[in-house]
Amino acid sequence: MYVLLVLVALWLPNEAIGSFMAPSGTDWPTMLSDQIAIYVLLALGLNVVVGMAGLLDLGYVAFYAVGGYTIASFATKYGWSFWETLLLAILFSALAGVILGAPTLRLRGDYLAIVTLGFGEIVKKTANNSSYVNGPRGIQGIPHPPTLSEFEVFGVQPLKYALLDSRPYYYLLVFLIVLTIIFVKRLEHSRVGRAWASIREDEDAAELMGVPTFKFKLAAFAIGAAIGGSGGVVFAAKQTSINPENFVFLVSALILAGVVLGGSGNMPGVMLGAFVVAWLPERFRGLQDYRMLIFGAALVLMMIFRPEGLWPSRQRKAELAEGTGGMGSMGAEVAGPGAAGATAEVGK
Protein backbone atom coordinates (compact mmCIF):
# COMPACT_ATOMS: atom_id res chain seq x y z
CA MET A 1 0.00 0.00 0.00
CA TYR A 2 2.75 2.42 0.94
CA VAL A 3 4.78 1.61 -2.19
CA LEU A 4 1.68 2.35 -4.25
CA LEU A 5 1.18 5.65 -2.42
CA VAL A 6 4.78 6.66 -3.13
CA LEU A 7 4.46 5.84 -6.83
CA VAL A 8 1.23 7.86 -7.05
CA ALA A 9 2.92 10.74 -5.20
CA LEU A 10 5.85 10.78 -7.64
CA TRP A 11 3.43 10.85 -10.57
CA LEU A 12 1.21 13.62 -9.15
CA PRO A 13 3.04 16.66 -10.68
CA ASN A 14 2.06 15.43 -14.14
CA GLU A 15 0.43 18.16 -16.25
CA ALA A 16 -2.47 15.89 -17.18
CA ILE A 17 -3.44 15.65 -13.51
CA GLY A 18 -2.92 19.37 -12.96
CA SER A 19 -5.32 20.20 -15.79
CA PHE A 20 -8.32 19.24 -13.63
CA MET A 21 -6.87 19.27 -10.09
CA ALA A 22 -5.73 22.90 -10.16
CA PRO A 23 -7.79 25.99 -11.05
CA SER A 24 -6.96 27.71 -14.33
CA GLY A 25 -3.94 29.97 -14.09
CA THR A 26 -2.45 28.06 -11.12
CA ASP A 27 0.73 26.04 -11.40
CA TRP A 28 -0.07 22.54 -10.15
CA PRO A 29 3.50 21.59 -9.02
CA THR A 30 3.69 24.85 -7.05
CA MET A 31 0.36 24.05 -5.42
CA LEU A 32 1.67 20.59 -4.52
CA SER A 33 4.91 21.84 -2.97
CA ASP A 34 3.63 25.01 -1.26
CA GLN A 35 0.43 23.63 0.25
CA ILE A 36 -0.41 19.97 -0.18
CA ALA A 37 2.91 18.20 0.52
CA ILE A 38 3.72 20.56 3.40
CA TYR A 39 0.32 19.88 4.97
CA VAL A 40 0.74 16.11 4.57
CA LEU A 41 4.13 16.21 6.33
CA LEU A 42 2.79 18.39 9.15
CA ALA A 43 -0.28 16.16 9.54
CA LEU A 44 1.94 13.08 9.93
CA GLY A 45 3.80 14.89 12.71
CA LEU A 46 0.63 16.04 14.47
CA ASN A 47 -0.81 12.53 14.12
CA VAL A 48 1.91 11.28 16.45
CA VAL A 49 0.62 13.64 19.14
CA VAL A 50 -3.13 13.55 18.48
CA GLY A 51 -3.76 10.24 16.75
CA MET A 52 -1.28 7.97 18.52
CA ALA A 53 -0.87 9.49 21.98
CA GLY A 54 -4.32 11.11 22.21
CA LEU A 55 -3.04 14.59 23.18
CA LEU A 56 -4.91 17.57 21.77
CA ASP A 57 -2.38 20.11 20.40
CA LEU A 58 -3.69 23.43 19.05
CA GLY A 59 -0.31 25.14 18.79
CA TYR A 60 1.47 22.84 16.35
CA VAL A 61 2.28 25.76 14.06
CA ALA A 62 4.84 26.88 16.66
CA PHE A 63 7.16 23.99 15.79
CA TYR A 64 6.67 24.72 12.09
CA ALA A 65 7.80 28.28 12.84
CA VAL A 66 10.83 27.11 14.82
CA GLY A 67 12.03 25.13 11.80
CA GLY A 68 11.45 28.04 9.41
CA TYR A 69 13.20 30.60 11.58
CA THR A 70 16.12 28.24 12.27
CA ILE A 71 17.11 28.02 8.61
CA ALA A 72 16.30 31.70 8.07
CA SER A 73 18.61 32.79 10.90
CA PHE A 74 21.49 30.37 10.50
CA ALA A 75 21.57 30.45 6.70
CA THR A 76 21.42 34.24 6.31
CA LYS A 77 23.46 35.29 9.37
CA TYR A 78 26.05 32.50 9.65
CA GLY A 79 26.12 30.96 6.18
CA TRP A 80 25.01 27.47 7.17
CA SER A 81 23.90 25.18 4.35
CA PHE A 82 20.38 23.78 3.94
CA TRP A 83 21.27 20.25 5.10
CA GLU A 84 23.10 21.50 8.19
CA THR A 85 20.19 23.72 9.19
CA LEU A 86 17.69 20.93 8.50
CA LEU A 87 19.35 18.75 11.14
CA LEU A 88 19.67 21.72 13.51
CA ALA A 89 16.03 22.67 13.01
CA ILE A 90 14.90 19.12 13.81
CA LEU A 91 16.89 19.26 17.06
CA PHE A 92 15.63 22.75 17.96
CA SER A 93 12.03 21.79 17.22
CA ALA A 94 12.28 18.62 19.32
CA LEU A 95 13.77 20.73 22.12
CA ALA A 96 10.85 23.16 21.78
CA GLY A 97 8.48 20.20 22.11
CA VAL A 98 10.25 19.14 25.32
CA ILE A 99 10.20 22.71 26.68
CA LEU A 100 6.46 22.95 26.02
CA GLY A 101 5.67 19.46 27.24
CA ALA A 102 7.74 19.31 30.43
CA PRO A 103 5.62 21.77 32.46
CA THR A 104 2.28 21.20 30.73
CA LEU A 105 1.81 17.50 29.97
CA ARG A 106 0.43 16.81 33.43
CA LEU A 107 -2.64 18.65 32.17
CA ARG A 108 -5.27 16.81 30.14
CA GLY A 109 -8.00 17.42 27.60
CA ASP A 110 -9.15 20.97 27.01
CA TYR A 111 -6.65 22.37 29.55
CA LEU A 112 -3.76 20.97 27.54
CA ALA A 113 -5.35 22.31 24.34
CA ILE A 114 -5.51 25.84 25.81
CA VAL A 115 -1.86 25.72 26.90
CA THR A 116 -0.65 24.55 23.48
CA LEU A 117 -2.75 27.24 21.82
CA GLY A 118 -1.04 29.81 24.02
CA PHE A 119 2.39 28.43 23.13
CA GLY A 120 1.67 28.86 19.43
CA GLU A 121 0.68 32.47 19.97
CA ILE A 122 3.74 33.11 22.15
CA VAL A 123 6.09 31.94 19.39
CA LYS A 124 4.35 34.13 16.81
CA LYS A 125 4.34 37.21 19.06
CA THR A 126 7.99 36.66 20.00
CA ALA A 127 8.98 36.55 16.33
CA ASN A 128 6.83 39.62 15.66
CA ASN A 129 8.57 41.65 18.39
CA SER A 130 12.13 40.37 18.08
CA SER A 131 14.64 42.56 16.26
CA TYR A 132 16.91 39.51 15.82
CA VAL A 133 14.50 38.10 13.22
CA ASN A 134 13.44 41.56 11.91
CA GLY A 135 10.06 41.54 13.64
CA PRO A 136 7.02 41.80 11.31
CA ARG A 137 9.26 42.31 8.25
CA GLY A 138 10.64 38.81 8.64
CA ILE A 139 13.81 37.47 7.04
CA GLN A 140 14.56 37.64 3.32
CA GLY A 141 17.25 36.12 1.15
CA ILE A 142 17.02 32.58 2.52
CA PRO A 143 19.11 30.41 0.18
CA HIS A 144 17.70 27.47 -1.76
CA PRO A 145 19.04 23.97 -1.05
CA PRO A 146 22.27 23.33 -2.95
CA THR A 147 21.87 21.49 -6.25
CA LEU A 148 23.02 17.89 -5.77
CA SER A 149 22.95 16.87 -9.43
CA GLU A 150 21.68 18.12 -12.78
CA PHE A 151 20.66 14.75 -14.16
CA GLU A 152 17.31 14.78 -15.96
CA VAL A 153 14.47 12.25 -16.01
CA PHE A 154 11.26 12.79 -18.00
CA GLY A 155 12.15 16.44 -18.49
CA VAL A 156 12.65 17.10 -14.74
CA GLN A 157 15.86 17.77 -12.85
CA PRO A 158 14.73 16.46 -9.43
CA LEU A 159 17.89 17.46 -7.56
CA LYS A 160 18.32 20.96 -9.01
CA TYR A 161 16.74 23.52 -6.69
CA ALA A 162 15.87 26.90 -8.12
CA LEU A 163 13.09 29.46 -8.00
CA LEU A 164 11.15 28.64 -11.16
CA ASP A 165 10.60 24.87 -10.91
CA SER A 166 8.69 23.67 -7.84
CA ARG A 167 8.92 19.97 -8.62
CA PRO A 168 12.32 19.35 -6.95
CA TYR A 169 10.94 20.81 -3.69
CA TYR A 170 7.92 18.56 -3.99
CA TYR A 171 10.15 15.49 -4.45
CA LEU A 172 12.21 16.60 -1.44
CA LEU A 173 9.01 16.75 0.63
CA VAL A 174 7.99 13.30 -0.64
CA PHE A 175 11.38 12.01 0.52
CA LEU A 176 10.85 13.51 4.00
CA ILE A 177 7.30 12.09 4.10
CA VAL A 178 8.59 8.59 3.25
CA LEU A 179 11.26 8.82 5.98
CA THR A 180 8.60 9.98 8.44
CA ILE A 181 6.28 7.10 7.55
CA ILE A 182 9.06 4.52 8.00
CA PHE A 183 10.16 6.03 11.32
CA VAL A 184 6.66 6.46 12.79
CA LYS A 185 5.44 3.07 11.54
CA ARG A 186 8.31 1.33 13.28
CA LEU A 187 7.52 3.25 16.47
CA GLU A 188 3.84 2.35 16.19
CA HIS A 189 4.62 -1.39 16.29
CA SER A 190 7.11 -1.07 19.12
CA ARG A 191 6.82 -0.72 22.89
CA VAL A 192 6.56 3.05 22.38
CA GLY A 193 3.55 2.74 20.07
CA ARG A 194 1.80 0.36 22.45
CA ALA A 195 2.40 2.80 25.29
CA TRP A 196 0.91 5.64 23.24
CA ALA A 197 -2.16 3.52 22.44
CA SER A 198 -2.69 2.72 26.12
CA ILE A 199 -2.37 6.41 27.06
CA ARG A 200 -4.85 7.37 24.36
CA GLU A 201 -7.43 4.83 25.48
CA ASP A 202 -7.14 5.31 29.26
CA GLU A 203 -4.21 7.19 30.77
CA ASP A 204 -5.07 6.30 34.38
CA ALA A 205 -5.27 2.59 33.60
CA ALA A 206 -1.99 2.79 31.67
CA GLU A 207 -0.23 4.42 34.59
CA LEU A 208 -1.62 1.87 37.05
CA MET A 209 -0.25 -0.89 34.80
CA GLY A 210 3.24 0.59 35.03
CA VAL A 211 3.46 2.68 31.86
CA PRO A 212 5.54 5.85 32.49
CA THR A 213 2.92 8.04 30.85
CA PHE A 214 4.68 11.37 31.27
CA LYS A 215 7.85 10.11 29.57
CA PHE A 216 5.97 8.73 26.59
CA LYS A 217 3.77 11.82 26.22
CA LEU A 218 6.92 13.96 26.23
CA ALA A 219 8.44 11.71 23.55
CA ALA A 220 5.31 12.13 21.40
CA PHE A 221 5.54 15.91 21.66
CA ALA A 222 9.24 15.92 20.80
CA ILE A 223 8.86 13.58 17.80
CA GLY A 224 5.84 15.44 16.44
CA ALA A 225 7.63 18.77 16.88
CA ALA A 226 10.74 17.51 15.05
CA ILE A 227 8.64 16.47 12.04
CA GLY A 228 6.90 19.85 12.01
CA GLY A 229 10.24 21.64 12.17
CA SER A 230 11.53 19.80 9.08
CA GLY A 231 8.48 21.05 7.16
CA GLY A 232 9.25 24.61 8.23
CA VAL A 233 12.79 24.32 6.84
CA VAL A 234 11.61 23.25 3.38
CA PHE A 235 8.90 25.92 3.36
CA ALA A 236 11.38 28.71 4.19
CA ALA A 237 13.96 27.50 1.66
CA LYS A 238 11.31 27.32 -1.07
CA GLN A 239 9.82 30.77 -0.35
CA THR A 240 13.25 32.42 0.33
CA SER A 241 11.56 34.70 2.90
CA ILE A 242 9.33 34.27 5.94
CA ASN A 243 7.51 36.50 8.41
CA PRO A 244 5.28 35.88 11.47
CA GLU A 245 2.11 35.97 9.37
CA ASN A 246 3.15 32.67 7.76
CA PHE A 247 2.58 30.94 11.12
CA VAL A 248 -0.93 31.87 12.22
CA PHE A 249 -3.33 29.74 14.28
CA LEU A 250 -5.34 28.86 11.17
CA VAL A 251 -2.47 26.60 10.04
CA SER A 252 -2.69 24.58 13.27
CA ALA A 253 -6.47 24.36 12.94
CA LEU A 254 -6.30 23.13 9.34
CA ILE A 255 -3.64 20.53 10.12
CA LEU A 256 -5.71 19.25 13.04
CA ALA A 257 -8.78 19.19 10.78
CA GLY A 258 -6.82 17.12 8.26
CA VAL A 259 -5.82 14.59 10.93
CA VAL A 260 -9.36 14.19 12.27
CA LEU A 261 -11.01 14.31 8.84
CA GLY A 262 -8.74 11.65 7.37
CA GLY A 263 -8.83 9.24 10.30
CA SER A 264 -6.87 10.03 13.44
CA GLY A 265 -4.21 7.41 14.16
CA ASN A 266 -4.20 5.90 10.66
CA MET A 267 -1.36 7.30 8.55
CA PRO A 268 -2.87 6.72 5.07
CA GLY A 269 -6.09 8.33 6.29
CA VAL A 270 -4.22 11.27 7.81
CA MET A 271 -2.40 11.83 4.52
CA LEU A 272 -5.70 11.74 2.63
CA GLY A 273 -7.29 14.17 5.08
CA ALA A 274 -4.38 16.61 4.83
CA PHE A 275 -4.53 16.40 1.04
CA VAL A 276 -8.24 17.23 1.03
CA VAL A 277 -7.87 20.10 3.52
CA ALA A 278 -5.02 21.66 1.53
CA TRP A 279 -6.47 21.02 -1.92
CA LEU A 280 -10.16 21.92 -1.62
CA PRO A 281 -9.79 25.66 -0.77
CA GLU A 282 -7.22 26.12 -3.54
CA ARG A 283 -9.21 24.16 -6.12
CA PHE A 284 -12.26 26.38 -5.62
CA ARG A 285 -10.36 29.64 -5.22
CA GLY A 286 -12.36 31.06 -8.13
CA LEU A 287 -15.47 31.10 -5.93
CA GLN A 288 -13.73 33.69 -3.72
CA ASP A 289 -15.52 34.07 -0.35
CA TYR A 290 -17.90 31.18 -0.97
CA ARG A 291 -15.07 28.65 -1.17
CA MET A 292 -14.46 28.79 2.58
CA LEU A 293 -18.21 28.48 3.21
CA ILE A 294 -18.29 25.32 1.07
CA PHE A 295 -15.15 24.01 2.74
CA GLY A 296 -16.58 24.56 6.22
CA ALA A 297 -19.88 22.92 5.28
CA ALA A 298 -18.00 19.88 3.94
CA LEU A 299 -16.15 19.52 7.26
CA VAL A 300 -19.39 19.77 9.26
CA LEU A 301 -21.09 17.14 7.11
CA MET A 302 -18.09 14.83 7.44
CA MET A 303 -18.14 15.07 11.23
CA ILE A 304 -21.89 14.32 11.27
CA PHE A 305 -22.00 11.39 8.88
CA ARG A 306 -18.48 9.93 9.25
CA PRO A 307 -16.99 11.02 12.61
CA GLU A 308 -14.29 8.35 12.48
CA GLY A 309 -12.80 9.99 9.35
CA LEU A 310 -12.46 9.19 5.66
CA TRP A 311 -10.04 6.30 6.18
CA PRO A 312 -10.03 5.24 9.84
CA SER A 313 -8.16 2.39 11.44
CA ARG A 314 -10.16 -0.48 12.91
CA GLN A 315 -8.91 0.40 16.39
CA ARG A 316 -10.06 4.01 15.99
CA LYS A 317 -13.54 2.86 14.90
CA ALA A 318 -13.76 0.56 17.92
CA GLU A 319 -12.78 3.39 20.26
CA LEU A 320 -15.43 5.64 18.80
CA ALA A 321 -18.05 2.90 19.17
CA GLU A 322 -17.14 2.65 22.85
CA GLY A 323 -17.44 6.42 23.28
CA THR A 324 -13.79 7.23 24.02
CA GLY A 325 -13.21 8.94 20.69
CA GLY A 326 -9.61 7.76 20.67
CA MET A 327 -8.35 10.88 22.45
CA GLY A 328 -7.99 9.73 26.02
CA SER A 329 -10.23 11.72 28.34
CA MET A 330 -11.46 13.95 25.51
CA GLY A 331 -15.01 12.72 24.91
CA ALA A 332 -14.62 9.70 27.19
CA GLU A 333 -17.05 10.89 29.84
CA VAL A 334 -20.17 10.13 27.76
CA ALA A 335 -20.63 6.74 26.14
CA GLY A 336 -21.28 6.49 22.41
CA PRO A 337 -24.80 6.11 21.06
CA GLY A 338 -24.38 2.39 20.57
CA ALA A 339 -22.77 1.66 23.93
CA ALA A 340 -24.63 -0.18 26.65
CA GLY A 341 -24.01 2.46 29.28
CA ALA A 342 -25.10 5.43 27.19
CA THR A 343 -28.40 6.04 29.02
CA ALA A 344 -26.83 5.67 32.44
CA GLU A 345 -23.98 8.03 31.62
CA VAL A 346 -26.28 10.72 30.25
CA GLY A 347 -28.47 10.37 33.34
CA LYS A 348 -25.46 11.22 35.51
C-alpha positions in Angstrom: 0.0 0.0 0.0 2.8 2.4 0.9 4.8 1.6 -2.2 1.7 2.3 -4.3 1.2 5.7 -2.4 4.8 6.7 -3.1 4.5 5.8 -6.8 1.2 7.9 -7.1 2.9 10.7 -5.2 5.8 10.8 -7.6 3.4 10.9 -10.6 1.2 13.6 -9.1 3.0 16.7 -10.7 2.1 15.4 -14.1 0.4 18.2 -16.3 -2.5 15.9 -17.2 -3.4 15.7 -13.5 -2.9 19.4 -13.0 -5.3 20.2 -15.8 -8.3 19.2 -13.6 -6.9 19.3 -10.1 -5.7 22.9 -10.2 -7.8 26.0 -11.1 -7.0 27.7 -14.3 -3.9 30.0 -14.1 -2.5 28.1 -11.1 0.7 26.0 -11.4 -0.1 22.5 -10.2 3.5 21.6 -9.0 3.7 24.8 -7.1 0.4 24.0 -5.4 1.7 20.6 -4.5 4.9 21.8 -3.0 3.6 25.0 -1.3 0.4 23.6 0.3 -0.4 20.0 -0.2 2.9 18.2 0.5 3.7 20.6 3.4 0.3 19.9 5.0 0.7 16.1 4.6 4.1 16.2 6.3 2.8 18.4 9.1 -0.3 16.2 9.5 1.9 13.1 9.9 3.8 14.9 12.7 0.6 16.0 14.5 -0.8 12.5 14.1 1.9 11.3 16.5 0.6 13.6 19.1 -3.1 13.6 18.5 -3.8 10.2 16.8 -1.3 8.0 18.5 -0.9 9.5 22.0 -4.3 11.1 22.2 -3.0 14.6 23.2 -4.9 17.6 21.8 -2.4 20.1 20.4 -3.7 23.4 19.1 -0.3 25.1 18.8 1.5 22.8 16.3 2.3 25.8 14.1 4.8 26.9 16.7 7.2 24.0 15.8 6.7 24.7 12.1 7.8 28.3 12.8 10.8 27.1 14.8 12.0 25.1 11.8 11.5 28.0 9.4 13.2 30.6 11.6 16.1 28.2 12.3 17.1 28.0 8.6 16.3 31.7 8.1 18.6 32.8 10.9 21.5 30.4 10.5 21.6 30.5 6.7 21.4 34.2 6.3 23.5 35.3 9.4 26.0 32.5 9.7 26.1 31.0 6.2 25.0 27.5 7.2 23.9 25.2 4.3 20.4 23.8 3.9 21.3 20.3 5.1 23.1 21.5 8.2 20.2 23.7 9.2 17.7 20.9 8.5 19.4 18.8 11.1 19.7 21.7 13.5 16.0 22.7 13.0 14.9 19.1 13.8 16.9 19.3 17.1 15.6 22.8 18.0 12.0 21.8 17.2 12.3 18.6 19.3 13.8 20.7 22.1 10.9 23.2 21.8 8.5 20.2 22.1 10.3 19.1 25.3 10.2 22.7 26.7 6.5 23.0 26.0 5.7 19.5 27.2 7.7 19.3 30.4 5.6 21.8 32.5 2.3 21.2 30.7 1.8 17.5 30.0 0.4 16.8 33.4 -2.6 18.7 32.2 -5.3 16.8 30.1 -8.0 17.4 27.6 -9.1 21.0 27.0 -6.7 22.4 29.5 -3.8 21.0 27.5 -5.4 22.3 24.3 -5.5 25.8 25.8 -1.9 25.7 26.9 -0.7 24.6 23.5 -2.8 27.2 21.8 -1.0 29.8 24.0 2.4 28.4 23.1 1.7 28.9 19.4 0.7 32.5 20.0 3.7 33.1 22.2 6.1 31.9 19.4 4.4 34.1 16.8 4.3 37.2 19.1 8.0 36.7 20.0 9.0 36.5 16.3 6.8 39.6 15.7 8.6 41.7 18.4 12.1 40.4 18.1 14.6 42.6 16.3 16.9 39.5 15.8 14.5 38.1 13.2 13.4 41.6 11.9 10.1 41.5 13.6 7.0 41.8 11.3 9.3 42.3 8.3 10.6 38.8 8.6 13.8 37.5 7.0 14.6 37.6 3.3 17.3 36.1 1.2 17.0 32.6 2.5 19.1 30.4 0.2 17.7 27.5 -1.8 19.0 24.0 -1.1 22.3 23.3 -3.0 21.9 21.5 -6.3 23.0 17.9 -5.8 23.0 16.9 -9.4 21.7 18.1 -12.8 20.7 14.8 -14.2 17.3 14.8 -16.0 14.5 12.2 -16.0 11.3 12.8 -18.0 12.1 16.4 -18.5 12.6 17.1 -14.7 15.9 17.8 -12.8 14.7 16.5 -9.4 17.9 17.5 -7.6 18.3 21.0 -9.0 16.7 23.5 -6.7 15.9 26.9 -8.1 13.1 29.5 -8.0 11.1 28.6 -11.2 10.6 24.9 -10.9 8.7 23.7 -7.8 8.9 20.0 -8.6 12.3 19.4 -6.9 10.9 20.8 -3.7 7.9 18.6 -4.0 10.1 15.5 -4.4 12.2 16.6 -1.4 9.0 16.8 0.6 8.0 13.3 -0.6 11.4 12.0 0.5 10.8 13.5 4.0 7.3 12.1 4.1 8.6 8.6 3.3 11.3 8.8 6.0 8.6 10.0 8.4 6.3 7.1 7.5 9.1 4.5 8.0 10.2 6.0 11.3 6.7 6.5 12.8 5.4 3.1 11.5 8.3 1.3 13.3 7.5 3.2 16.5 3.8 2.3 16.2 4.6 -1.4 16.3 7.1 -1.1 19.1 6.8 -0.7 22.9 6.6 3.1 22.4 3.6 2.7 20.1 1.8 0.4 22.4 2.4 2.8 25.3 0.9 5.6 23.2 -2.2 3.5 22.4 -2.7 2.7 26.1 -2.4 6.4 27.1 -4.8 7.4 24.4 -7.4 4.8 25.5 -7.1 5.3 29.3 -4.2 7.2 30.8 -5.1 6.3 34.4 -5.3 2.6 33.6 -2.0 2.8 31.7 -0.2 4.4 34.6 -1.6 1.9 37.0 -0.2 -0.9 34.8 3.2 0.6 35.0 3.5 2.7 31.9 5.5 5.9 32.5 2.9 8.0 30.8 4.7 11.4 31.3 7.8 10.1 29.6 6.0 8.7 26.6 3.8 11.8 26.2 6.9 14.0 26.2 8.4 11.7 23.6 5.3 12.1 21.4 5.5 15.9 21.7 9.2 15.9 20.8 8.9 13.6 17.8 5.8 15.4 16.4 7.6 18.8 16.9 10.7 17.5 15.1 8.6 16.5 12.0 6.9 19.8 12.0 10.2 21.6 12.2 11.5 19.8 9.1 8.5 21.0 7.2 9.3 24.6 8.2 12.8 24.3 6.8 11.6 23.3 3.4 8.9 25.9 3.4 11.4 28.7 4.2 14.0 27.5 1.7 11.3 27.3 -1.1 9.8 30.8 -0.4 13.2 32.4 0.3 11.6 34.7 2.9 9.3 34.3 5.9 7.5 36.5 8.4 5.3 35.9 11.5 2.1 36.0 9.4 3.2 32.7 7.8 2.6 30.9 11.1 -0.9 31.9 12.2 -3.3 29.7 14.3 -5.3 28.9 11.2 -2.5 26.6 10.0 -2.7 24.6 13.3 -6.5 24.4 12.9 -6.3 23.1 9.3 -3.6 20.5 10.1 -5.7 19.2 13.0 -8.8 19.2 10.8 -6.8 17.1 8.3 -5.8 14.6 10.9 -9.4 14.2 12.3 -11.0 14.3 8.8 -8.7 11.6 7.4 -8.8 9.2 10.3 -6.9 10.0 13.4 -4.2 7.4 14.2 -4.2 5.9 10.7 -1.4 7.3 8.5 -2.9 6.7 5.1 -6.1 8.3 6.3 -4.2 11.3 7.8 -2.4 11.8 4.5 -5.7 11.7 2.6 -7.3 14.2 5.1 -4.4 16.6 4.8 -4.5 16.4 1.0 -8.2 17.2 1.0 -7.9 20.1 3.5 -5.0 21.7 1.5 -6.5 21.0 -1.9 -10.2 21.9 -1.6 -9.8 25.7 -0.8 -7.2 26.1 -3.5 -9.2 24.2 -6.1 -12.3 26.4 -5.6 -10.4 29.6 -5.2 -12.4 31.1 -8.1 -15.5 31.1 -5.9 -13.7 33.7 -3.7 -15.5 34.1 -0.3 -17.9 31.2 -1.0 -15.1 28.7 -1.2 -14.5 28.8 2.6 -18.2 28.5 3.2 -18.3 25.3 1.1 -15.2 24.0 2.7 -16.6 24.6 6.2 -19.9 22.9 5.3 -18.0 19.9 3.9 -16.1 19.5 7.3 -19.4 19.8 9.3 -21.1 17.1 7.1 -18.1 14.8 7.4 -18.1 15.1 11.2 -21.9 14.3 11.3 -22.0 11.4 8.9 -18.5 9.9 9.2 -17.0 11.0 12.6 -14.3 8.3 12.5 -12.8 10.0 9.3 -12.5 9.2 5.7 -10.0 6.3 6.2 -10.0 5.2 9.8 -8.2 2.4 11.4 -10.2 -0.5 12.9 -8.9 0.4 16.4 -10.1 4.0 16.0 -13.5 2.9 14.9 -13.8 0.6 17.9 -12.8 3.4 20.3 -15.4 5.6 18.8 -18.1 2.9 19.2 -17.1 2.6 22.9 -17.4 6.4 23.3 -13.8 7.2 24.0 -13.2 8.9 20.7 -9.6 7.8 20.7 -8.3 10.9 22.5 -8.0 9.7 26.0 -10.2 11.7 28.3 -11.5 14.0 25.5 -15.0 12.7 24.9 -14.6 9.7 27.2 -17.0 10.9 29.8 -20.2 10.1 27.8 -20.6 6.7 26.1 -21.3 6.5 22.4 -24.8 6.1 21.1 -24.4 2.4 20.6 -22.8 1.7 23.9 -24.6 -0.2 26.6 -24.0 2.5 29.3 -25.1 5.4 27.2 -28.4 6.0 29.0 -26.8 5.7 32.4 -24.0 8.0 31.6 -26.3 10.7 30.3 -28.5 10.4 33.3 -25.5 11.2 35.5 
